[in-house]
Amino acid sequence: MVLEASGYTVLAASSGPEALELFASCNVDAVLLDYSMPKMDGGQVAALMKVMKPYVPVVMLSALPSLPENAHSVDAFITKGQSPETWLVRLAGLLEQRQSAEFARGASAYRFPAAA
């Protein structure tokens, strides 16, 4: 996978409920979430994730040409037709924003994946 080849550790879930369980039990720096998945759509999952951990950036990935109406909780939207490099740039930008915000609030520790 592109993310792993770029130095990120990837946790995978095969359904919305599984993604929420993983998200609740693991310390993650960001989420790349498909809109179409079993049992819940990505908009529903993103909204619940933002309630649980509002500081974690959520990127929606979809074959749809624009952000679905119920996916307003996401921090970024990427269509499946965009290049993997676009995903990486968008993710890196969100992680930088998060790091800057935490620094401004006086956070003392960061857990960001190493770039390859």
PEGI-V358582 format. One record per pair of residues at least 4 apart in sequence whose C-alpha atoms are under 7 Angstrom apart, sorted by sequence separation. I is the first residue (numbers start at 1). GAP is how many residues later the second one is. If there is no record, write none. Layout:
i & gap
I & GAP
I & GAP
//
This chain:
i & gap
1 & 4
2 & 4
3 & 4
4 & 4
14 & 4
15 & 4
16 & 4
17 & 4
18 & 4
19 & 4
20 & 4
21 & 4
22 & 4
37 & 4
40 & 4
41 & 4
42 & 4
43 & 4
44 & 4
45 & 4
46 & 4
47 & 4
48 & 4
49 & 4
50 & 4
67 & 4
78 & 4
82 & 4
83 & 4
84 & 4
85 & 4
86 & 4
87 & 4
88 & 4
89 & 4
90 & 4
91 & 4
92 & 4
93 & 4
94 & 4
95 & 4
96 & 4
97 & 4
98 & 4
99 & 4
100 & 4
101 & 4
102 & 4
103 & 4
3 & 5
4 & 5
13 & 5
36 & 5
37 & 5
40 & 5
102 & 5
4 & 6
13 & 6
35 & 6
36 & 6
35 & 7
34 & 8
35 & 8
33 & 9
67 & 10
46 & 12
60 & 14
65 & 14
59 & 15
64 & 15
58 & 16
59 & 16
60 & 16
61 & 16
62 & 16
63 & 16
58 & 17
59 & 17
60 & 17
61 & 17
62 & 17
63 & 17
57 & 18
58 & 18
59 & 18
60 & 18
61 & 18
62 & 18
61 & 19
16 & 21
15 & 22
16 & 22
15 & 23
16 & 23
50 & 23
15 & 24
16 & 24
16 & 25
20 & 25
35 & 25
30 & 26
31 & 26
32 & 26
33 & 26
34 & 26
35 & 26
47 & 26
29 & 27
30 & 27
31 & 27
32 & 27
33 & 27
34 & 27
35 & 27
43 & 27
46 & 27
30 & 28
31 & 28
32 & 28
33 & 28
34 & 28
43 & 28
46 & 28
16 & 29
20 & 29
32 & 29
57 & 37
2 & 82
29 & 82
29 & 83
9 & 104
8 & 105
7 & 106
8 & 106
7 & 107
7 & 108
6 & 109
7 & 109
6 & 110
//
